[in-house]
Each structure stands twice: as C-alpha cells, then as structure tokens.
Amino acid sequence: MSKIISVNVGLPRDVFWHGQSVSTGIFKEPVKNRIFLSKLDLDGDRQADLTVHGGAYKAVYCYPIEHYGYWKKELLEYDLLMGNFGENFTTEGLLEDAVCLGDRFSIGSAEVVVTQPRLPCYKLGIRFQSDAMVKRFLASQRSGFYLAVTTEGEVGAGDEIKELFRDPNHVSISEIIRLYFAKEYRDADIEAVRRTLQIATFPESWKKHFHARLAD
C-alpha cells in the first residue's frame, strides 16, 4: 500500500547565503492535523519565487521516504527529518521508476495527477548549507515528483495514496529525468519522447525542451 508518511508545510523566510539575503520556502515542517489541499498549495505552505516554484503544475512536491536511508549515509552530519528536502508529502511505496507522468491518485478527499520530476535550484544548497548539494541530488537519481490537484480536499499523514488511473504512455519519472539529461537519443528514446509529448498534464515548459531536442 502506498501512503503519506508526513505532510510538511512552511512559509517563506529570509536567510543569509553567501553574504546576501535570500527568501526561500524550502524549510518545511511536519503538521499533525489534517489540512486542506487547494489547486495551488496546502494550507500553511507558500513558495518564495513563483516564477520557478509553485503554481498549478507544482502544487505538491512528493519525496519518497525510501530515499532517506540513502541520504542518512551520504549526509552523516545532518539529523534528517521529514520535510528536509522541501517536500510537502513524504511518501511510502511510490518510487520514481514506478510513478509515471499523468498517473492519477486519490489522497484523503483530494485527487491529484503526476506532472513532472524535480529539478532542484540552488536553494536546496541553502537548506543543507552546501553548494554541492544540487549536483549530489541530481547524481543520486532520487528526484521525487510534483502533483497537480484535480480535486481539492483534506489530506493528512497516514492517508492511503490510491491509484485511480495509469497513463497509457507509461513514461516514468526516472525515464523522463534520463531523457532530459541524455546527450544523444537512440530510436527508442525518440519514441519515448514522442509519447511524453502526448501527455496532457506534462507542462509546456518541459515539452518545449523536448521539442527542441527532437529538432536537433
């Protein structure tokens, strides 16, 4: 069974990084009560820079608890807690190689759809006080994934994540990350990209990147 282990929220705060004040919403903390999930975010959660964070296609960021074991070995100096990677939902039972773009789930009284993987910005480095953290995160191939909200509702820790629909194109989060960074495309990769471009919930910004890759 797939479920939510922790629901985490946080409001933007100003922090100093390399001598400058930076506003960031990456600091998330678990909440005990059930909270409302709207089309854009969870109650009590906001993003600092809406040009790259948040919005309908990034209403919720999910990160598998299964990855915490890996990071506890990699980041021995940190006492990792739920929400430390900036995720809204710390999940169990949904890994990137099995979750596909366009897959739909119910969680509590809400319904959601998978839209894209995470490409971290420098603020992940701020969270871990390390400029190298972004590269380490990408190299780990443990990206997590974003959800759009199709039906608003209440969610809470312990809620089962029930599959409602499997997208017929079958492009996993792991696959789209691989295709994004691949230097060259084989015939099978081109076919996978074409399937990806048929997924309605895949954001136009990502589709633009892949259209350009196919045109090369």
FENMO-V184605 format. One record per helix or strand of 3 or more residues. SS is the DSSP state (helix for helix, strand for strand). FROM is the first residue (numbers start at 0). LEN is the number of residues. If there is no record, write none. Layout:
SS:FROM:LEN / SS:FROM:LEN
//
This chain:
strand:2:7 / strand:12:5 / strand:19:5 / strand:34:3 / helix:55:3 / strand:59:5 / helix:64:10 / strand:88:4 / strand:103:4 / strand:109:8 / helix:122:5 / helix:132:8 / strand:144:7 / strand:152:3 / strand:159:6 / helix:172:9 / helix:186:10 / helix:203:12
//
